[in-house]
Amino acid sequence: MSAPRISVLLPIYKVEDYIEHCLDSLLSQSFTDFEIIAVDDSSPDRSGEIAARLLAQQDRIPWKLIRNTDNKGLAETRKIAASEARGGWARMRSSVGTSTCSCLPASARSSPTAW
């Protein structure tokens, strides 16, 4: 499998009310040359379970879910996600974001020579 253009780095912690909308937004795009690297930062709610279920229900977008055994904080969680990324570009995504993310096609077009 070839490396995707973009790796979407998705830290997960206490976002049970938002993670489904966030992933639905990412997974419903027509642009598919990306992967999702989600890191459950030992969230005390069901955020990680919800993410695992939604990601496993689809096979269009490659994904990886990492589960921290203890809470490491946002900066370390992003580093963990970045270390697993295979894409030519990395894009941070907030799991709390409530807007529809259509930013990936624009990201891919912004610097075509860098791919």
C-alpha positions in Angstrom: 0.0 0.0 0.0 1.4 3.4 -1.0 1.7 6.2 1.4 -1.2 8.7 1.5 -0.8 12.4 0.7 -2.1 13.5 4.0 -2.1 12.0 7.5 -4.8 13.4 9.7 -3.7 13.3 13.3 -6.6 13.0 15.7 -6.0 13.2 19.5 -9.0 11.8 21.4 -9.7 12.7 25.1 -13.1 13.4 26.6 -14.8 14.1 23.3 -17.6 11.5 23.5 -20.2 14.1 22.4 -18.1 15.2 19.4 -16.1 12.3 18.0 -18.8 10.9 15.9 -19.5 14.2 14.1 -15.7 14.7 13.6 -15.2 11.3 12.1 -18.3 11.4 10.0 -17.0 14.7 8.6 -13.7 13.2 7.7 -15.0 9.9 6.3 -17.7 11.5 4.1 -15.3 13.5 2.0 -14.9 12.6 -1.7 -11.1 13.2 -1.3 -9.6 9.9 -0.1 -5.9 10.2 -0.4 -5.4 10.5 3.4 -5.2 8.3 6.5 -6.5 8.8 10.0 -4.1 8.4 12.9 -6.3 8.5 16.0 -4.8 8.4 19.5 -7.0 7.7 22.5 -5.2 9.5 25.3 -6.6 7.2 28.0 -9.9 9.0 27.8 -12.2 8.2 30.8 -15.4 8.3 28.6 -16.4 6.2 25.6 -14.6 8.4 23.0 -12.1 5.7 22.0 -14.7 3.0 21.7 -16.9 5.2 19.5 -13.9 6.1 17.3 -12.9 2.4 17.0 -16.4 1.4 16.0 -16.8 4.1 13.4 -13.4 3.5 11.9 -13.9 -0.2 11.7 -17.2 0.1 10.0 -15.6 1.6 6.9 -12.8 0.4 4.6 -12.4 3.4 2.3 -9.9 5.4 4.4 -6.9 3.7 6.0 -6.7 4.3 9.7 -4.9 3.4 12.9 -6.1 3.7 16.5 -3.5 3.9 19.2 -4.5 3.7 22.8 -2.3 5.3 25.4 -2.3 3.3 28.7 -2.1 6.5 30.7 -2.9 10.1 29.9 0.0 11.8 28.3 -1.5 15.2 27.4 -2.2 16.8 24.1 1.4 17.6 23.0 2.7 14.1 23.6 -0.4 12.5 22.1 0.2 14.6 18.9 3.8 13.4 18.9 2.7 9.8 19.1 0.3 10.3 16.2 2.9 12.1 14.1 5.4 9.2 14.7 2.9 6.8 13.1 2.0 9.0 10.1 2.9 7.8 6.7 1.6 10.8 4.6 3.7 13.4 2.9 1.8 16.0 4.9 0.3 15.9 8.4 -2.8 17.8 9.4 -3.9 18.2 13.0 -7.6 17.8 13.5 -9.5 18.6 16.7 -12.0 16.0 17.7 -14.1 18.8 19.2 -14.5 20.6 15.9 -18.1 21.1 15.0 -17.8 22.3 11.5 -17.6 20.0 8.5 -14.0 19.5 7.5 -13.6 20.0 3.7 -10.0 21.2 4.2 -8.3 18.1 2.9 -8.7 18.7 -0.8 -7.5 22.3 -0.4 -4.5 21.0 1.6 -3.7 18.6 -1.2 -3.9 21.3 -3.9 -2.0 23.9 -1.9 1.5 22.5 -2.7 1.4 19.9 -5.4 5.1 19.9 -6.0 5.8 18.9 -2.4 4.2 15.6 -2.9 
